[in-house]
Amino acid sequence: MIRIFVVLVLLLIALMVGAMVFDDRGYVFVEFSGWVVEMNVFSLAISLIFIFVGFMFLNWLVKTCLRAASGSRNWLGNWGSRKKQKAFTGGLIALAETNYLEAQSHFHKIENEDFDGINLLAAAETEMQLGQPQKAQEYWRMASTYDKSALAANLCLIRHALGLQHNEEALTLIDELSSKQKEQPVVIKVWAQALAQAGKWQTLKDKLKGWKKSLGEDYPVLMQRASKGSFAEIASKQGAVELKQNWLAQPRATRKDPAQQAAYIQQLIDQGMYSDAEQSLVELQKSGPVPQLVPLFKHIKLPNPTASIRLLESWLKRDDLNVDLLSALAHVANASGDKVLAEKALGKAIKLASRQEDLLLMAEIKESQHDDNQALQLYKQSLAQQPR
């Protein structure tokens, strides 16, 4: 449009210059349906310029009215956009500076504006910091209507429900997600957490088989937790004998999974079935120590744990600087009453790594030997260590 206007002006200027050069203003006569217009070239040029400018103004006015009528939020022009962007930026900066009241004021001004829901997510975080969880939930629900913010908003709602132990509400929110969203690793993790908190152990175990790749390092922990919950449920309802039968009836792949092995043996220990637990620990580690199973030796309480001690000592012959093996041997020996072997193993373990549980056990042994000064020193030393 501007280009046409420029070309027209240039033509009119050329026409006026020509008239001035030849000293002839020309004559224009127009008759239309009884209307007669007479003018010279200069009048025609000026009239055409005014007509074109008037047409451009009318065109702008019509477009502006149509945008306003169709609900456009920018019909007031760039000035309004800059003001909204300033409020958005100011709110984010105030939030980062922990100036939550100022951030709240900024975000309140633009809560109905289109920032792809990012402003609503930030507003929700502000309300949470101000102790207004209900208002935060409102913002999250509003943000979930925007495609780009939907997943983030729903995750916030799910985590909030889990934090309140509203597990069924969290599971309902997860069910409402799209199939594509449910495949996201971050969703799978909160889904697993929701099933665990709801005590739906068997459902969690079944789903974990397909989530192994997505969960990565979290898989063994979650599988062990799910298996432990499932086995505990069986033991409490059907008894320890049924627990063993259930384990033997599991598929080979399940019985080969260290996380599920650990959960099963832990349940045997919880039921006081130490002989069965020791037998399983020894049989399942014939090929070598399994990191998830070795710590369970510490819970074996038998008067004559020959199989456990023999196995641990055979491993230590090949790896005599393994702190985990030394600690496990010390605890097994101590539970059986062999304080000499326990003290010997603990002495080596503590020299390699001063771990709290080993220091406490050594202190107990020293106390039983009436070596109170050494026991007190060990107790003090243990306070400075983090439990492992």
Secondary structure, DSSP 8 states (H G I E B T S, - for coil): -HHHHHHHHHHHHHHHHHHHHTT----EEEEETTEEEEE-HHHHHHHHHHHHHHHHHHHHHHHHHHHHHTT-TTTT-HHHHHHHHHHHHHHHHHHHTT-HHHHHHHHHHTTTS-STTHHHHHHHHHHHHTT-HHHHHHHHHHHTTSTTTHHHHHHHHHHHHHHTT-HHHHHHHHHTS-HHHHTSHHHHHHHHHHHHHTT-HHHHHHHHHHHHHHHTTHHHHHHHHHHHHHHHHHHHHH-HHHHHHHHHTS-HHHHT-HHHHHHHHHHHHHTT-HHHHHHHHHHTTTTS--TTTGGGGGG---S--HHHHHHHHHHHHH-TT-HHHHHHHHHHHHHHT-HHHHHHHHHHHHHH---HHHHHHHHHHHHHTT-HHHHHHHHHHHHTS---
